[in-house]
């Protein structure tokens, strides 16, 4: 048993050292991003909320798109986000790095932001890709994968063997020499955080690996949903087709809070609408519209989703704690922040133990 414990301790320590720096970067950037919505509303109220002019009529999304394309001529439009709230601005994502905030009644450009300079989008890039693109995304994915055995071996090492050790196993000391205090916080604090971190890691793996996402479908007995990309008839685009599709979506799904409108790309040539509900379950409707006449071509509806589809939809909210509302996000924030501490404290313990072992060997050689 002692030998097995030594092996598990070595595996736990070496794994923590290998992925430690990635854990620190991903955890801290995740903490920054957790409350980005609330922080944005304080820092940029003039970009997010608008005042409605008297007797004003809301511009069509087609008009907004035309104004945005004229304002920023370097690249085309990638995505437009339209809210059901009449006092919210319209967000226009250009291809590349720029984001326009626009007044939906006057067409005024409220602000132009660079996604590369936005601190929260930078945090998102670090959290998901270490700022290194697809290669960084793979590193983050495998580091997240490594965190699962790291958590499980940590729980195994925490488990008290003697009956009189149980009381000490739940204690978090605030006084004493820093090395024993650091050890107890790493060991016992890690136990308290382990359940939350396990959910965060597993949900992160769903986003990182297609094979793990397919495993969720297999475990629930649901076949993976195949994305259907309909091909529209080759017709000239009529005036107001985007607004026609938006009106249809809000009319058919009145509880939807906002619509993400993805403009046609070279490989699909259709408008894809993701209509999101204002709930914690990540419910959404996915609709495809013809760019020519704005008619619905195909829809993937929340009501038809399998158990695995619903788990996939709520996965991000589990990862970020949003499924638990504000308390859930606070817990996710604290657990993620503690994960960064675990990486630092674990490295300190590892190097201290190795330095002490080398010192003993050196001393015995002298003798």
N, C-alpha and C positions, 0 to 999 in steps of 0.2 A: 504493500500500500504506500509506504514511504517513497519507494522508487517511482511508482506511478505518479504520485503527487509531484515529485521532482521533475518528471518528464512533462507533465501538464503545466507546471510553473514555467519551465523553459519555453514550451510552445507558446504560452500566454505572453511571456515577456518578449520573445523574439518577434512574434506577430505584431505586438503593440509597437515595438521599435520600428518595424518595417513600414507600417501604415500610420505611424504617429503624426508625422508632419501633415499628411493628407487629412487626418481626422481634425487636427487643429484648424487648418484653413477652412475645411468644409463646415465644421461646427460653428466657428465664429462668424463666417459669412452667412450661415443659416440664421444665426441669432439676429444679425443686422436686418435680414429680409423679413423676419417674422412679423414685425409691426410696421412694415413699410407703408401700408395703406393709411394707418392713422398718422404716421409721421408726415407723409405726403400732404394730407389734408391740412396739417398745421403749417408746413413750409410753403406749399403752393396753392393756397385757397383760390387765388385769382385764375389759376389754370383749370381747376376742377369744377368749381361752382360758378354759375352765371346768373345774371339778373335778366328777367324776361322783359323786353320793352313792351310798353302799352300797345295793345291791339296788333301785336306782331304775329306773323305767321311763321311757323317753323319751316325752314328750308328743306327741300328734298335731299336725300342722301346723294343723289346724282349731282345736285348743285354743289354740295359740300365737296364731293370728289373732284369736280371740275375746278373749283377755287383752289383746292389743295394742289392739284396738278399744275395749275398756273403759277402758284406761289413758289413751289419747289419743283423746278423743271429738270433737275439733274437725273432723277430716278422716278420710276412709276410708283403707284400705290400698291402696297402689299396687303394691308388690312385696315378696316375701319371698325371702330367700336362705338355702337349706338346704345344709349341707355334709355330705359322706359321712363326714368325720372326726367321731367322737363327742365329741371334746373341744373342738369349735369352737362358738361361740355362733351363734344365729340372728339374722340382720339383717332388720328389718322397716322398709321405707321407706313412710312415710305420704304421702298426697297433700299437696303443699306442700313444706315445707322440713325436716321432722323425720325422724330415723332412730332407731329403737329397737334396742338390743342386748339379746337375751333369752336366758335360761338354758333350754335345750331340755328339761331334766328337771324343773325346779321351776316354770318359768313366771315366774321373777323377772325384772323389768326391771333389767338391769345398768347401763344408762345411756341417756340421751336426748341426742342431738346435733342441733344445727341445721346443716343443710347450708350455710347462708349464712355461718356463723361458722367452719366447719371450714377450716383453712388449706389443706389439700390439695384440697378441693372448690372452694375459692376459686381456687387455682392452676389447676385444671382449667377453671373458668369463664373465667379470663383467657386460658388457652392456646387454648381453642376458640372463644370468643366475645368476648374482651376485656372480659368482664363486662357486655356491652351487649345480650345476648339475640340474637335472630335476625339483626339488623342487623350486630352485631359478628361473627357467624359468617360472614357474606358478606364482610366486610372481611378477616377472617383467610384465607378461601378464596382471594380474589383476590391477597392479598399472597403467599400460598404459591405461587400460579400465577406471579406475577412473579419469584419466587426462582429458577425454573428457567432463564429466559434470563439472569438475573443470574449464576448459576453458570456457564452455558455461555460467556457473554461474558468472565467472569473467567478461565476456562481459556484462552480465545483470547488474552487479554492477557498471561497468564502464559507462554505458549509461547515458548521462546527462539528467536530468529532466527539468531543467530550460534552456531557450533559451540562456541566457547570460553565461551559463556554457560550451558551446560547444568549445569556443576558448581555455579555460583552459584544456579541456579534451585531447587536442593533444600536450600539452606543456610538455617538459622534462626539469625540472630545474637543473641547475648545481651549484647554489648558495643558501645559506640559511641554516637553522638548519637541522641537518641530518635526524630527524624523519619525517618532512614534505616532504623533498626531497626523502627519501626512499619510502614514501607512494605514491608520484606522479610517481616515476619511476616504482613501482610495478603495479600501476593502469593503467597509460597511456602507459608505456612500454609494459605491458602485452597485451594491445590492439594491438599494432604494431606487436607483436610476435605471436598473437593468430592464425592467418590464417595458418602460416607456421607450428606452433606446432600442429594444428589440423590435417594437412596432415601427419605429422610425426607420430602422435599417431594412426590415423586410419590405416596407412600402417603398423605400428608396430602390431596392432591387427590382421591384415591379417596373419602375420607371427606367431602370438601367438596362435590363436584360429581357429580350423578347422571350427567351426560353423559360425564364422565371414567370413571366406573365402567362405563358401557355400552361405552365404548371398549375397556376391558380385555376385556369379553365378546366384542366384535367381533374383537379381535386374536387371541384364542384360539379363535375359531370356535364359541363357545358362546352360545346365546340367553340373554338376561337371564332369571333365574328370577322367575316371577310368584308373589307372595305369595298363598297360598290361605288364606282366612279362612272356615272352615266355620261353619254356623249350627246350633246345637244345638236339639233339641226343647225346647219350653217345658214343663219339668217342675220341680216343687219340689225345692229342694236337699236332698239326704239328708245325714245325719250322717256325717262322716268322709270326704267325697268327695275333699278335697284330699289327705289322707294316702293314700287309695287310689291316686290318680294318682302321688304321690311314690313309693310302694312299687313300682308298676308300672315306673316309669322306672329306679329303681336296680336292679330285678331284671332288666330287659331290657338295661340298659347298666351292668354292674357296675364298669367302669373309670371311670365319670363321677365327678368330684371334687365338684361342687356343682351345684345346680339353682336357677336364677332363675325364680321363679314370678310371672308378671304377672297381676294380678287383672283380671277382666272390666271393660271400659270400655263406654261407651254405644254404641259403634259395632261392637263385635265380640261381646260377651256370651259369651266363652269364656275359659278359662284357657290362657295360653300358657306353656309350659315351655321354657327354654333350658338344656339339660343340657351342661355344659362338662367337657372332659377336661383332665387335668393334663399338658399337653404344650406344646411351643413352636409348634405349627402352628395353634393356635386352633380345633381341631376341636370341633364341637358338634352336638347333635341338637336339633331344634326340634319340639315336640309340642304338639298342641292337644287339650284335654280338655273334656268337657261339665261345666258347673258343677252340673248337676242330679244326675248319678249317677257322675261321675268317670271315665266311659268315654272311651277314646281316639277322637277324631274324625278326626284327620289327623296325619301326621308328615312332616317334611322331614329325611331322614337323611344323615349324613355320607358313608356308603358310596355314595350316589347322586349326590353332588355332581360337577359338571363341573370342569374345570381352573380356569375363571374363578371358580367358587364357592369352590374351595379357596384361590385367591389372595386372594379377598375375605375369607375366614375368617382367613387368616394376616396380612392387611394391617396390622392394629393392632400385631401383634407385630413386624412389620418396622419400622413407624413408631417404636415405643418401644425397639427393640433386643432385645426379649425372645426373638426367634427365635434369637438367638445366646447365650442364657443370660445369666449374670452378666457375662461379658466383653462381650457384645453390648450390654448396657444401659450399661456403663461407657463404651463407645465412643460410643453414642448421646448419653450425657450430655455427654461432652467435645466431641463435634462440635457439639451444640446450644449449649453454652456458648461455643464458638468462633464460632458464627454471630452471637451477640450482640456479641462483640468485633469481628467483621468489620464489623458495622453502625456501631459507634462509630468504629473506626479509619478506615473508608472516609469517614465524614462529616468527620472531622478532616482527612484528606488533601484532600478536595474543597474545604473552606473555606480551607485553607491555600493551595492552588493558585490559587483564585480571588482571594484577598487579594493574593497575589504578583503575579498578572496585572494587577490594578487598580493596584497600586503601580508597576509598570513603565509602564503607560499614563500615570499621573499624573506620573511622573518625566519621560517623554518630552515631555509637554505643557509642562512647565516649561522644558525645554531649547528 
